[in-house]
């Protein structure tokens, strides 16, 4: 079981240097990864950083830990530009990137503010097409795409990622919606979330077992597959139980850069 930090790109972490310093501290303390949220607007006036600049800064001051967005909303990006960014980061870091993707939240703010479609089905369709474009680009071979939302004339996009056959793609999936879990099954990992009437809920072991079983039942490849679980403190989860469910990563979620957080980071991942 690997342990990682899961960090917002706003508030106390709105400065790329702060995130990079945290990543360096985390690596020295023995954490396995540092991942950053990808939001462009939460509340009017909230300071935010560009996650790709922050990740590049972290890559320059670390040598071992995994890095990546968790998660980037593919539908609000040009997939060809996003594909370039991921490859550049993968090469800069020496092949240490995991690419977390989703449709984005909250849609009214992050899409509607800029006149983009907020409909979940439209965003889901754009996510599927966007991933097809990105994966096609990463092959380095002549590639073309004609979809409902994106069109790419045949071109070869170089260089390719360090990691082959591609940078691992982890898909955020909200239960009880089934389509996101089927999508994740086609790629390299799943980041499951539980949605209830009043927002995101706390997942029980039964929830996670159901999500894991459903996802794995739709796998079409026997390649490596990651199951990522978030937690707020060490007492939240039993490592043995989660490993029994197939979990491969635990993400420690925190919101501030205060003294308590830094102490937890420096103390290293709990075992």
PyMOL commands that set and color helices and strands:
alter all, ss='L'
color gray80, all
select helices_A, chain A and resi 11-13+16-29+51-60+74-76+79-92+107-110+112-114+120-138+179-185+205-217+234-236+239-244+259-266
alter helices_A, ss='H'
color red, helices_A
select strands_A, chain A and resi 2-7+33-36+66-69+72-73+98-102+143-146+151-155+168-175+189-196+199-201+226-231+249-254
alter strands_A, ss='S'
color yellow, strands_A
deselect
rebuild
show_as cartoon
